[in-house]
Every structure is written in structure tokens, then in C-alpha cells.
């Protein structure tokens, strides 16, 4: 326990991650009352309530730990070996017998791992996050090196502890945006958005790293947007002429920040080649709903678990749609509840952009989900407030909404460059193959989904 105590000592005793965690099997409701020790207080937007840092936003203020304590070294060593040996995708064109054999040997080692207890991990959120990261990376390596003719059976040695860790974190047992971006970075030198590097990569390529870091830089630049939201919400509760003047200024500044986020999004082109990304990087992220062999993923040993764990249903891969920052912008501006009249998608059913965006929240850290719920419960929504005030305020609001639409347009351009283009050039497998690969890494029907969200944003502009 010495190493576990060491990691706990890194955080001050009053830090949010050091507080007692609610029982994940019981859950929390308002009816539980104020006397439950350690329960999240969602009455303010204070950083410690939602694990949102005033300097780094939804990213942790300090680099995530790079290795679990010795007790779980077999997991770390297994992941390191996969990355060091450069395991290859089963769908790689012209894969060699030597590469197949290397993957076969590594998967045998995974199956022979002991099924380690997670009990000593449960006292630390930081350790649980690292465990989820390591185990999901191992799982993705295992699944995506399997021949497409082989069924996907995740060995109990990694699957059972992953399921248990996921229950404690209230996350699906699959790699998420938080595993690949939020909790997968370290500093090169001094703290700066451009002095970051990724901790772990599937391919070890600069293209993959730049893909992750583009999102990380957006998260860090978005801290100012979170502060502007907080300041605006404070002023709304005052509601006088001075408050309206300040909110007008804040919304114009928010528009400028979102424009900066758009520039950072487009900067991904500087370090990530579209064809390398599509063919060598992106397939590692695929979840069950975008499995190239359309296989069902089964967790070995789940029936023997003493905790009566249910078969997972949410097994989409990591996606930028799982970023709480962009969801926060939607909620703050009231875009999440606007009905699009020009959307290219149905307004109800499983293709509804709002339904799909909210589904992405399942894959967010639970504290960030709590932040979004709190933001949604704001008794004085920004959009309603703006509609009762000055034309100048409405113009500032429209500038902010227009900036978000611009961000959506840029996202569509990135998708066209990194997914639609390479998919069109590589459809040797026929139209069915092309359609399957047009899903996003989070499992969404990509082009229709993004256009529907963009249209919904455009319709939020005030006339």
C-alpha cells in the first residue's frame, strides 16, 4: 500500500479527487438529502464540485500518473510490450506472417495473465483512471489484432478487472475520449499547450499523437470559455443594465474564443496525414458498433463475477463528441434544446442529433456529466435572458452562436478530409464496406449526424 499512499499524498486532502466517492452501485439522488458524507455538491460551479480546474478546464491540472503501482505491473508491462513491438492491425494490407505471429504470441500472454484484484485501486480516482486507460488500451490492441474471422472474446484476465474498474468510474468498459486525450498526456518541458506529448499511443506515430493533442489544445484554450460562461451566469442573476452590458461583452469574447478553437481544430492538418490516420490510426479506436468484422464483443468470465455484472451495452469507441467542453457551449447558449427546421436528419428516433449527443455523455467522466447536468438546470437560461433584453445583447449572442456554427463547419471539413476522402479512395471492398467505415469513431453515422448538429446550431440564431 506504500505506493498507493504515495499517489494519494500527491493531492491535498481537500482536493475533489481525495474526497470519499459515492457507492457506484447505489447512486445518488436529490431525495438522499444533504447528510451523505462525500456526496458531490452541485449547488455552484466551483471547480472542486465537478473536477473542472480554473487553469486547465476539463483536463487535470497536473500530468496524469504514468504507471500504476507494482501490484498492477503485469498490466503496464503488457501494454508497454504491445507498443514497443509495434503490433499491427489485423486489417492491415499486406500484413506479414511474422507480424501475425507476433500478435498471436502477445495475445497468448494476455490470456495467461493473472486476474488481478482492483480492491486497492478503489480508494483512488487517479489510480482507477490509469487502470481504465491501461486495460482499455490492452483490450483494443487485443481485439484489433485478431483475424476478422475470429470471434471477439475478451479474456477474463483483463476483461473482469476492466468491468469492475468501469463500474467504479461509472464509465463504459472501452477506450473513451478521456482515456486518449484528457488523461493521456505529459509535459515536454514547461507547461504550455504546445509543450504536451501523449503518454501512450497505438501506433507510436506523430500523426496519432497530433490527433490526440489537437483535442487537448482545444480543451486548454477552452478554459477561457468556461470562465466567460461562469461570469455571464453570475451577471444574469443580477440582471440590471450593468449586467446586460457585461454579458454583451462576455458573449463577444466567447465568440472570439470559439473562433480560436476552430483554428486549433484545423491545425490538426499540420501534423496528421489523412491517409495515415484513416488506415493506420483510426481502426484502433473502433468499438463494437464499428467493428470491421461486425462481430459482437463478449467478456469472458462475466457470468462468474461475484458482483452480478451485466453484459455491457455501450461499446462505442473514443470520439471528440465525448468532450464536455463542446457540450457545455451548446447547453450554455441553449443550442441543445433548439429544434432544427432545416436538419437533414429526423427530429426523433435514434438519428436525432440531440439524442446522439446526449448518448456521448455516457462516455464522459461522471464529474463532467454532473457539470453538464448542473449547467442544464440553470433557472435563468442565457437564450431566454437574451430575448428579453437589448439588440446589442442579441447581436453578441448571435456572434457566439455563429462561432459555434463555424466550429461545426470546420469539423465537417476535417471529417471530409480525414474520413470521407480516404474512404472514397479506398472502397475496393465495395459500397457496403464504404458505408460501414463512414461511421464516426464513436459509432455515429458520421456525415448525417454532423450536418444535423450544424443545422440545429444555425437555427438557434435570433432573428
N, C-alpha and C positions, 0 to 999 in steps of 0.2 A: 504493500500500500504506500511505500515511501514515494514512488514516482507519481502516484495519483495525488497524494497530498501536495507534491511539488507543483503540479499543474493547478490545483485549487488555490495555492498561495499566490499564483500569478495575478489573480483577480482580487481586488479589495473585497472585504466581507459584505459590503453593502451594494456591490455590483449586481445588476439584474441576473447575470448568469450564475451567481453564487447563492441566490435565494432558493429555498425549497421549491421543488417542482410539483405541480398538481399530479395526482394519480391519473395516468393516461387511460386507465380502464374505466374510470368513473366519470371524468369530465367535469366541467364547471358550468353552472347556470346562475342567473341573477337570483333565483329563488334560494340559492345556497346561503345567502346572507353575507355580511361583512366580517364574520368572525373566523373565517377559514384562513389559517396562517399560511403565508406563501402564495396566496392566490393573486393573479395579476389584477392590479387596479387600473381600470380603463377609464378613469374619470378625467384624465388630462392627456396631452400629447407629449408628456415627459419621456425622455429617451429611455429611462430605465424600465418604463412600463412595457415598451414594445421592442426592446433591443434595437433601437434606432439611435445611432450616435450623431451628435451635433457636428462632428467633423467628417465622418465617413458615411453617414446615412445608414443604408441597409447592410453595408459591409462592416465587418468588425473593425474596431479602431486599431487593433494590433494584428500582425500576421497570424493566421491560424497555425496551430501546432503542426509540426512536420512529421511527427511519428508518435504512435501510441506507446505506452509503457511496455516493458519487456514481456509482460504477461500475454500480450497480443502480438508479439513479434512475428509469429508464423503468418499472420495476415499481411503485415507490412513486407515481409521478405517475399511472399508470393506475388504481391503487386509489383515490387521492385524487379523481380525476375522477369515478369511479363513485359515490363517497359524496357528493361536492359536488353532482353533478347529480341526485341522488336517483333513481337508476334504479328502475324499478318491476317487480314480479313479472309474468311473462307470464300467470299465473293470476289476476291482479287483476281484480276485477269492474269492468266499465265502463272498462277501460284505454283511453286516447285514442290517436289516430293519432300525435299529437306525442310521446307517451311511448314508443310503439313505435319511432318513427323515432330518437329519442334513443338508445335501447338498441341499435338496429341500427348506428348510427354508432360508438358506443363499442365494440361487438364487432368492427367492422371494424378499428378502431385496435389492438385486442388481436391480431388475426390478423396485422397488419402490423408488430408489434413484432419487433425482432431477437431471436434465440435466444441469450441471454447465457450465458457460461461461469460455472459455480459454483466453479471451481477455487480461487479466492482466498477463498471463503467457508468452505472445509472446515477451515481452521485454527482456526475459532472456533465453539464451540457456540452462543454468543449470536447471532452473525450467521446461522447456519443456522436457528435458531428463528424469527428475524424473517423470513427468506426463506420459510420454510414458511407462516407466518402470512399474509404478503402474497400469495403465489402461490395459496394455497387460497381466500382471500377473493376474489381476482380470478376464480378458477375458478367459485366458487359464483355470483358475480354474472353471469358469462358463461352458465352453464347455466340458471339460473333466470329469465333474461330472454329465453331462446329460446322461440319459439312451441312449444306441445306437439306440433305436427305435424312439427317439425324434429328430425332425429337429433342426438344429443349427440356432437359430435366436438370434443374439447378441442384447441385449436391448439397446434402444436409450440412456439410462442414462449413459452408458459407451461407447457405440459404436460411437455416434456422436462426443463427445469430443475427443475420440481417433483418429477418422478420421481427425479432424481438427488439432490436435497436430501433427499427422503424416505428413500432408501437409506442415506444417511449418518446420519440421525437414527433409523433403524430404526422409522419411522412409516409408516402408510398415506398415500397422496397425496390427502388430503381433510381438510377442517377438522375438528379434534378439540376436545375439552374444553380441552386445553392452549392451543390457538390462540385460543379465545374467552374463556377465563377466566384460566388460570394465567399466560399471557404476553401479556395484553391489558389492562393496567391502568396507571394513573399516579396520582400524588398530587395532590389539590387544594391542600392546604396541608401541615400537619404529618402524619406517619404515624399512621394510625388506620383501623380497619375502615370507618368512616363518612366518611372523607376520600378515598375512592377514586373514580376515574372510569374509564370504559373508554377505551382508545386508539382503536379502530376499531369501527364499527357498520354493519350493513347498511342500517338504516332511519333512523338518527340520532334515534330516539325514546327518551324516558325509559323507556318500557316495556321496550324491548330492553336498555337499559343496566342497569336494575334486575334484569332476569332474570339477566344475567351476574354482577352484583355480589352478588346473593343467594348464589350459589355461592362467590364469592370470600370473603365474610364467614364462611361456614361453614368454608372452608379455614383461615382465620386463627384462628377460635375453636377449631378442632380441634387446634391446636398443643399445647394442654394435654393432650388425649387421647393424643397421641403421646408426650409426656413421661411420662404415667402408665403407658403400655404399657412404655416403656423401664425405668422404675423397678421395675415389677412383675416383669419378666423378670429383672432383676438379683437381686431377692429370691428368686425361685423357685430360683435356683442355690444359694442358702444353705439355704432350706427349713426353718429351725428355727421355734420358736414365735414369736419376734420377727418373723421374715419373714412368717409367716402373718398376724399382727396387722397388719403394714404393708400387705400385699396386700389384706386386707379393707378397710382404709381407702382404698386407691387405687381399688378397684373401686366403692365407694360414690361416690367423687369422679368417677370415669369416668361413672357413671350421670348425675350432675348435669351434666357437660359435654355428654353426648349430648342431654339434655333442652334445654340451651341451643341446641344445633344445630337441634333440632326447631323451637324458637321462631324462629330465624333463617330456617329454611325457610319457615315460614308467613308471615313478614314480607314475602315477595315480593308478597303481595296489596296492600301499601301503595303500590307504585309501578308495578305491571304489570297492566294491564287484560286480562282473559281473552280478550275478543274481538279486541282489538288484537294480542295475542300470537299467537293461533291463525291469524288471517287475514293479518296483515301481517308478523310477525316469524318465526314458526316455519317457513314454507315455504322461507326462505333456507337453513336448516340441512340440508334433506333430502339424503340420499345416494342412490346408485343404487337401493338396495333399498326406498326410499320415494319414488322419482321419480313425480310426479303423472301422467306420461305412460307410466310403466312402460317406460322406454327403457333400453337398455344404453349405458353411457358408454364411449366409445372415445378413446384418447390418440393423436393424430396424431403421426407420426414415431417411434413406439416401435420399429418394425422397423428403423429406420436408426441407432439408437443403437449406439455402439461397445461399450457395456458389456453387451450382450445382456440388456436389462431385460425382465422378464416382465410380461405384462398384469396389472394389479392386480386382486386378488380382494376385498380388504377395503375397501369403499367405503360404509360407513355414516357418517351424519353425527355431529356432536358430541352428547354425552349426559352427563348427570350420573352415569350409570353408569360413566363413564370416570374418575371421581375415585378416586385411590388411597387417600384418607383413609377412605372408607366400606369399601373392600375390606380395609384394614388392620384396622378394627374387627372385621369378620367373621372374619378369619384369627386375630387375637389371641384372640378369645373362642371360637374353634373352631366358628363357625356355618357356615363354608364346607363342612364335611365332615359336617354333620348331615343325615340323611335324613328328609324330612318325610312323616308318615303322613297328614296332612290336606290336603296340597297339591292345588290344583285343576288341576295340570299333571302330565304324565307324569314319572316319575323318570329316564327315559333318553331318548335321542334329542335332536333339535335344540331341543326346547322345554324341556329340563331347565334350571331356573333356574341351577344351578351352571355348566353349560356356557355359558350365555349371559353370566353374569357374568365368567367367565374369558375369553370372547371379547372382552369390553370392554377387557381388559388389553392387547390388541394395539394399542389406540389411545392408550395411556399413554406418556409419555416413558420411554425404556428404563431409565433410572436408577431410576425409581419402580417399574417392573416388577421390577428387581433387588431393591429393598427388600422387595416383597411375597414374592418367592421366598425371600429370607433369613428373613423372618418365618415363612413356612410350614415352613421347615427347622428351626425351634426344637426341640431334642431333648426339651424338657420343656413340652409344651403346657399352657396355662392350664386348659383344661377338665379334662384328666386330673388335674392337680395339685389342683384344687378338689374333685374327687370323692373324694380320699383324706384330706381334712382336716376342719375344724370346720364345724358347722352355720352358724355366723356367716359363714364364708367363702362357703359355698354361697348364703346369702341375699344377700350382696353381689354375687356372680356373677349371680344371678337378677335383681337390680336392674339391673345393666348390660345384660343380655340384654333385659330388659323395656323398657329405654330405647331400645335399638336397634329393637325391635319398634314402639315408639311413633313412632320416626322413619320407619319403613316405612309405618305407618298414615297419617302426615301426608303422606308422598309420594303415597300413593294419593288422598288428599283433594285435593292440589294438581293431580294429573293429572285428576281428575274435574272440577275447576273450570276448568282451562286447556285441556283437550283433549276429554274426553268430552262436557262440556256444549256447547261451541261446535260440536263435530262433530254432535251430535244436532240442534242448532238449524239447522244449515246443510246438511242432507242432501238438498238439491234435486236433486243428481246421482244419487240412488238409493242403494240399500243397498250396492252394490259400492263406490261412492265412499266411503261412510261407513266401510266395513271397511278400505279402504286407508289412510285418514287416521287410523285407530286405532293405527297403528304409532307407536312412540316415535321420537324424532329419531335414535336410534342403530339403528333398523331392527327393533326387537323388537316382537312382538305385545304391546301395552302392558298391558292390563288383566290378562290371564292371567299374564304374566311377573311383574308387581309383586305380585299376590296369592300366587303361588307362592313368591317370595322371602320375603314376610311370614310365610307359613305355616311355612316352613322355620325362620325365626327363632324363632317361637313354640314350635316343637317342641324347641328347644335348652334350654328351661327345665328345671332339675333338679328332680326330684320329691322 
